[in-house]
């Protein structure tokens, strides 16, 4: 990987070692596990919202767990909206109207 140590005007090329491959593999696993965990939390909180009890549960869990779950949930929902908006941009207005009819 090209790397500039800041002391020279040139870049040095370092060959990726087996150790760095192992770290990359480990990080890939951690990221995949994190994505599954976030998806699981999303599914649970979505069901709590459907039952009208998400705010109460999140605030109690926040108080007892010393972690701001409401902040996480707001950020996650905003990411979901952005992701869906990006996906919808590939459809024309006519196609979006068809999607709306299908969803009704």
C-alpha positions in Angstrom: 0.0 0.0 0.0 1.4 3.5 -0.8 2.4 5.3 2.3 4.0 8.7 2.9 5.8 9.0 6.2 5.8 12.7 5.9 9.6 13.0 5.9 10.2 12.5 2.2 8.5 13.7 -1.0 8.1 10.1 -2.3 5.8 7.3 -1.4 7.1 3.9 -0.2 5.4 0.7 -1.3 4.8 -1.9 1.5 3.9 -5.5 0.6 0.8 -6.7 2.4 1.9 -9.4 4.9 -0.1 -12.5 6.0 -0.5 -10.6 9.3 -2.3 -7.7 7.6 -4.5 -10.2 5.6 -5.5 -11.8 8.9 -6.4 -8.4 10.4 -8.4 -7.6 7.3 -10.2 -10.9 7.5 -11.0 -10.3 11.2 -12.2 -6.7 10.5 -14.5 -8.0 7.7 -16.0 -10.5 10.2 -16.5 -7.8 12.8 -18.1 -5.5 10.3 -20.5 -8.3 9.1 -21.3 -9.2 12.8 -22.0 -5.5 13.5 -24.3 -5.2 10.4 -26.3 -8.3 11.6 -26.6 -6.9 15.1 -27.8 -3.5 13.8 -30.3 -5.3 11.5 -31.5 -7.3 14.5 -31.9 -4.2 16.7 -33.8 -2.5 13.8 -36.2 -5.4 13.5 -36.9 -5.5 17.3 -37.4 -1.7 17.6 -39.5 -1.6 14.5 -41.8 -4.2 16.1 -41.8 -2.2 19.4 -42.8 0.9 17.3 -45.6 -1.0 15.6 -47.0 -1.9 19.1 -46.6 1.8 20.2 -44.1 1.0 23.0 -40.7 1.7 21.5 -40.2 5.1 23.1 -40.9 3.8 26.6 -38.7 0.7 26.1 -35.9 2.7 24.6 -35.9 5.3 27.3 -36.0 2.7 30.1 -33.1 0.7 28.4 -31.2 3.9 28.0 -31.5 4.8 31.6 -30.6 1.3 32.8 -27.9 0.5 30.2 -26.2 3.9 30.2 -26.3 4.1 26.4 -28.4 6.5 24.4 -30.5 4.0 22.4 -32.9 6.8 21.2 -29.9 8.5 19.5 -28.9 5.3 17.9 -32.4 4.6 16.7 -32.8 8.1 15.2 -29.5 7.9 13.4 -30.4 4.4 12.1 -33.8 5.5 10.8 -32.2 8.5 9.0 -29.7 6.1 7.4 -32.6 3.9 6.3 -34.4 6.8 4.8 -31.3 8.0 2.9 -30.7 4.5 1.6 -34.3 4.1 0.4 -34.3 7.6 -1.2 -31.1 6.7 -3.1 -32.7 3.4 -4.3 -35.9 5.2 -5.4 -33.9 7.7 -7.5 -33.3 5.1 -10.1 -37.1 4.9 -10.8 -39.1 7.4 -13.0 -42.1 9.2 -11.6 -44.3 6.7 -13.5 -42.5 3.8 -12.0 -42.9 5.3 -8.5 -46.6 5.6 -9.0 -46.8 1.9 -10.0 -44.8 1.0 -6.8 -47.3 3.1 -4.7 -50.2 1.2 -6.2 -48.5 -2.2 -5.6 -47.9 -1.2 -1.9 -51.5 -0.3 -1.4 
